[in-house]
Amino acid sequence: MDCQEVRELLDAYALGATEPAESEGLERHLSDCIRCWEELSEVQRTAAALSLAVGIEAAPARLRDRVLSQAEREGRRERGFWGIRRALGRGWPALAGAVAVAGVAALAFAAVLQLEVNDLRDENDELAFQLQASSALLDEQRQILSVMAAPDMEELNVGAVSADSEAVGVYYWSTASQRGVLACSNLPHLQADQVYQAWLLTDEGWESGGTFRHQDGFSQLSVDLSALSGPPEAIGVSVEGSGGSDRPTGEMLLREELSTR
């Protein structure tokens, strides 16, 4: 997809109304286009604001009593309640049962409405989550662009530790902005409970640069260099359990010494 095609689908995508194939193509484009990401962020903000503008409240605890009372009043008006009771005599229990059935039906309808309210609340929560995730991703893309545009940006090719591996990486960093960017491809497949973790070697040992996963075989990570205890001497990538680790638990997949400190 090009930018024009993506922008025509952003409104539908923000509302979850795109077809799977459209969503896949759109997401592939968004992973490389910061302008379309910014437009998606605005669209999702608008959708979330509209969905959250109407307050949603739980049904009152006394709903059952009110429904039964209303059903009884309607029965009196529409069926000549008291006259029918006198005329039917022993048939009164059947009529009372009919009114009770109407009340139960009304309660069932109220229960359906409550489920719809709950669904709307869940959709609002999902929209809020998507908005938060999109905002975080957009912020990371801005940080990456700030590094790539920095006048003192430096670049380092990061090679695979194993000769049999096809994994490769490139590390960009800016001393002035105190940020770095690690881009990787052809990393080995992860299990559901695993993540990749970037490491930077300082005088204190290996320090975490953050965790990440791959998308279509490609990964990128923004690294906050100001959080390190000192200037890094090397950079590496390992596979760790979900949530990351305080120290590398296995062999590095990628590793390279930094020529400048």
C-alpha positions as CSV (number, residue, x, y, z in Angstrom):
1,M,0.0,0.0,0.0
2,D,1.1,3.6,-0.6
3,C,0.3,6.5,1.7
4,Q,-2.9,7.5,-0.1
5,E,-4.4,4.0,0.1
6,V,-3.5,3.8,3.8
7,R,-5.0,7.2,4.7
8,E,-8.3,6.1,3.0
9,L,-8.4,3.2,5.4
10,L,-7.2,4.8,8.7
11,D,-10.7,5.7,9.9
12,A,-12.0,2.2,9.4
13,Y,-8.9,0.7,10.9
14,A,-9.2,2.8,14.0
15,L,-12.7,1.4,14.5
16,G,-11.7,-2.2,13.7
17,A,-13.7,-2.3,10.5
18,T,-11.0,-3.2,8.0
19,E,-10.7,-6.6,6.4
20,P,-7.8,-8.8,7.6
21,A,-5.9,-8.4,4.3
22,E,-6.4,-4.6,4.5
23,S,-5.2,-4.5,8.1
24,E,-2.1,-6.6,7.2
25,G,-1.1,-4.3,4.4
26,L,-1.8,-1.2,6.3
27,E,0.2,-2.4,9.4
28,R,3.1,-3.3,7.1
29,H,3.1,0.2,5.7
30,L,2.8,1.9,9.1
31,S,5.9,0.0,10.4
32,D,8.0,2.1,8.0
33,C,6.0,5.4,7.5
34,I,6.1,7.9,10.4
35,R,3.7,10.3,8.7
36,C,1.0,7.7,8.4
37,W,1.7,6.7,12.0
38,E,1.1,10.3,13.1
39,E,-2.2,10.4,11.2
40,L,-3.3,7.0,12.7
41,S,-2.5,8.4,16.2
42,E,-4.8,11.4,15.6
43,V,-7.6,9.2,14.2
44,Q,-7.4,6.8,17.1
45,R,-7.4,9.8,19.6
46,T,-10.6,11.1,17.9
47,A,-12.3,7.7,17.9
48,A,-11.4,7.1,21.6
49,A,-12.6,10.6,22.6
50,L,-16.0,10.0,20.8
51,S,-16.5,6.6,22.4
52,L,-15.6,7.8,25.9
53,A,-17.7,11.0,25.6
54,V,-20.9,9.2,26.7
55,G,-20.8,8.0,30.3
56,I,-21.6,4.3,30.8
57,E,-23.1,3.2,34.1
58,A,-24.0,-0.2,35.6
59,A,-27.7,-1.0,35.8
60,P,-29.2,0.0,39.2
61,A,-29.6,-2.7,41.8
62,R,-33.4,-2.0,41.9
63,L,-33.9,-2.6,38.2
64,R,-35.8,-5.8,38.8
65,D,-38.4,-4.2,41.1
66,R,-38.9,-1.3,38.7
67,V,-39.4,-3.6,35.7
68,L,-42.0,-5.8,37.6
69,S,-43.8,-2.7,38.8
70,Q,-44.0,-1.3,35.2
71,A,-45.2,-4.6,33.9
72,E,-48.0,-4.7,36.5
73,R,-49.1,-1.1,35.6
74,E,-49.1,-1.9,31.9
75,G,-51.2,-5.0,32.5
76,R,-53.7,-3.0,34.4
77,R,-54.1,-0.4,31.7
78,E,-54.2,-2.7,28.7
79,R,-56.2,-5.6,29.9
80,G,-58.7,-4.0,32.3
81,F,-56.8,-5.7,35.2
82,W,-59.4,-5.4,38.0
83,G,-62.5,-6.3,35.8
84,I,-60.7,-9.3,34.3
85,R,-59.8,-10.5,37.8
86,R,-63.4,-10.4,39.0
87,A,-64.7,-12.1,35.8
88,L,-62.1,-14.9,35.8
89,G,-62.4,-15.7,39.5
90,R,-60.3,-18.9,39.8
91,G,-58.5,-17.9,36.6
92,W,-56.7,-15.2,38.5
93,P,-53.6,-17.3,39.2
94,A,-53.2,-17.9,35.5
95,L,-53.4,-14.1,34.8
96,A,-50.9,-13.4,37.6
97,G,-48.6,-16.0,36.0
98,A,-48.9,-14.3,32.7
99,V,-48.0,-11.0,34.3
100,A,-45.0,-12.7,36.0
101,V,-43.9,-14.1,32.6
102,A,-44.1,-10.6,31.1
103,G,-41.9,-9.4,34.0
104,V,-39.4,-12.2,33.4
105,A,-39.3,-11.3,29.7
106,A,-38.7,-7.7,30.6
107,L,-35.9,-8.7,32.9
108,A,-34.4,-10.8,30.2
109,F,-34.5,-7.8,27.8
110,A,-32.9,-5.7,30.5
111,A,-30.1,-8.3,30.9
112,V,-29.5,-8.1,27.2
113,L,-29.2,-4.4,27.4
114,Q,-26.8,-4.8,30.3
115,L,-24.6,-7.1,28.2
116,E,-24.6,-4.5,25.4
117,V,-23.5,-1.9,27.9
118,N,-20.7,-4.2,29.1
119,D,-19.6,-4.8,25.5
120,L,-19.4,-1.0,25.0
121,R,-17.3,-0.6,28.1
122,D,-15.0,-3.4,26.9
123,E,-14.7,-1.7,23.5
124,N,-13.9,1.6,25.2
125,D,-11.2,-0.1,27.2
126,E,-9.7,-1.7,24.0
127,L,-9.7,1.7,22.3
128,A,-8.0,3.3,25.2
129,F,-5.4,0.5,25.2
130,Q,-4.8,0.9,21.4
131,L,-4.5,4.6,21.9
132,Q,-1.9,4.2,24.6
133,A,0.0,1.6,22.5
134,S,0.0,3.8,19.4
135,S,1.2,6.8,21.4
136,A,4.0,4.8,22.9
137,L,5.1,3.5,19.5
138,L,4.8,7.0,17.9
139,D,7.0,8.4,20.7
140,E,9.6,5.6,20.0
141,Q,9.6,6.4,16.3
142,R,10.2,10.1,17.1
143,Q,13.2,9.1,19.3
144,I,14.6,7.0,16.5
145,L,14.3,9.8,14.0
146,S,16.0,12.2,16.4
147,V,19.0,9.9,16.5
148,M,19.1,9.3,12.8
149,A,19.0,13.1,12.2
150,A,21.6,14.0,14.8
151,P,24.7,15.7,13.4
152,D,27.0,13.5,15.5
153,M,25.2,10.2,14.7
154,E,27.6,7.2,14.4
155,E,26.9,3.8,12.9
156,L,28.2,0.3,13.7
157,N,27.5,-3.0,12.0
158,V,26.7,-5.7,14.6
159,G,27.6,-9.2,13.6
160,A,26.3,-12.6,14.6
161,V,28.4,-14.5,17.2
162,S,27.7,-17.9,15.6
163,A,29.2,-18.5,12.1
164,D,26.0,-20.5,11.2
165,S,23.7,-17.5,12.0
166,E,22.3,-15.2,9.4
167,A,21.3,-12.6,12.0
168,V,22.6,-9.1,11.4
169,G,22.3,-5.7,13.1
170,V,23.1,-2.1,12.8
171,Y,23.6,0.2,15.8
172,Y,23.2,4.0,15.5
173,W,23.9,6.4,18.4
174,S,24.2,10.0,19.2
175,T,26.4,11.2,22.1
176,A,24.7,14.6,22.2
177,S,21.1,13.2,22.4
178,Q,22.2,10.3,24.7
179,R,20.1,7.9,22.7
180,G,20.8,4.9,20.4
181,V,18.9,2.8,17.9
182,L,19.4,-0.9,17.3
183,A,18.0,-2.4,14.1
184,C,18.2,-6.2,13.6
185,S,17.0,-8.8,11.0
186,N,17.1,-12.5,10.6
187,L,17.1,-13.2,14.3
188,P,16.0,-16.7,15.3
189,H,12.4,-17.5,16.0
190,L,11.2,-16.7,19.6
191,Q,8.9,-18.9,21.8
192,A,5.8,-17.3,23.2
193,D,7.5,-16.7,26.6
194,Q,10.7,-15.2,25.2
195,V,11.9,-11.8,24.1
196,Y,15.1,-10.4,22.6
197,Q,17.1,-8.2,24.9
198,A,19.7,-5.6,24.0
199,W,22.8,-5.3,26.2
200,L,25.5,-2.6,26.5
201,L,28.8,-3.4,28.2
202,T,30.1,-0.8,30.7
203,D,32.7,-0.8,33.5
204,E,29.9,-2.2,35.6
205,G,29.3,-5.2,33.3
206,W,26.4,-5.9,30.9
207,E,23.5,-3.4,31.4
208,S,20.1,-3.8,29.7
209,G,19.2,-1.6,26.8
210,G,15.6,-2.9,26.6
211,T,13.6,-5.8,25.3
212,F,11.9,-6.2,21.9
213,R,10.3,-8.7,19.5
214,H,10.5,-9.0,15.7
215,Q,7.9,-8.1,13.1
216,D,8.2,-9.9,9.7
217,G,11.8,-10.7,10.6
218,F,12.8,-7.1,11.4
219,S,13.2,-5.5,14.8
220,Q,14.2,-2.1,16.0
221,L,14.7,-0.7,19.5
222,S,15.3,2.8,20.9
223,V,18.0,2.8,23.7
224,D,18.3,5.4,26.4
225,L,22.0,5.8,26.9
226,S,21.6,8.2,29.8
227,A,20.3,5.3,31.9
228,L,23.7,3.5,31.8
229,S,26.2,3.8,34.5
230,G,29.0,4.7,32.1
231,P,29.9,4.9,28.4
232,P,29.4,1.5,26.6
233,E,32.3,-0.6,25.3
234,A,30.2,-3.2,23.4
235,I,26.7,-4.0,22.3
236,G,25.0,-7.4,22.2
237,V,21.6,-9.1,21.8
238,S,20.4,-12.3,23.6
239,V,17.2,-14.3,24.1
240,E,15.7,-13.9,27.5
241,G,12.4,-14.9,29.2
242,S,9.3,-12.8,29.0
243,G,9.9,-9.5,30.8
244,G,13.7,-9.6,30.3
245,S,16.6,-10.3,32.7
246,D,19.0,-8.3,34.9
247,R,22.0,-10.1,33.3
248,P,22.4,-12.1,30.1
249,T,21.4,-15.8,30.9
250,G,22.8,-17.3,27.7
251,E,25.1,-16.7,24.8
252,M,24.9,-13.6,22.7
253,L,23.2,-13.8,19.3
254,L,24.8,-10.5,18.2
255,R,27.8,-8.7,19.6
256,E,30.2,-6.0,18.5
257,E,32.8,-3.8,20.2
258,L,32.3,-0.1,20.1
259,S,35.2,1.8,18.6
260,T,34.3,5.1,20.4
261,R,33.5,5.7,24.1
